[in-house]
């Protein structure tokens, strides 16, 4: 994947996001409690926050397909 963010950049951003949004913090803590694999994987935790930033490209590898009749 070409689109990513370095851990040293997303970690402070994740802390700021949680401080600014209590609902996001609660969702993250619930996921930590519910999924031990997620809780043990630092990269997955940072990816979770990255997917909730405006920098994440949710259309990555989405190609337009046209159809002619």
C-alpha positions, 0 to 999 in steps of 0.5 A, spaced: 500 500 500 502 506 498 498 510 502 500 510 509 502 514 515 509 513 519 508 511 527 511 517 529 507 522 526 500 518 527 501 517 535 501 524 537 495 525 532 491 519 535 492 522 542 490 529 540 484 525 537 482 521 543 483 528 547 478 532 542 473 526 541 470 522 547 466 518 543 472 516 539 476 514 545 470 510 548 470 506 541 477 505 541 477 502 548 471 498 547 475 495 541 481 494 545 477 490 550 473 486 545 479 484 541 485 481 544 489 480 537 488 488 536 490 490 543 497 486 542 498 489 535 501 496 535 501 497 528 493 495 527 492 500 533 495 506 529 492 504 523 485 504 526 486 511 528 489 513 521 483 510 518 479 516 522 483 521 519 482 526 513 488 523 510 486 516 509 484 515 502 478 510 503 478 510 495 485 507 494 485 502 488 478 504 487 477 504 479 471 507 475 468 502 471 464 504 465 458 500 461 456 501 454 449 499 452 
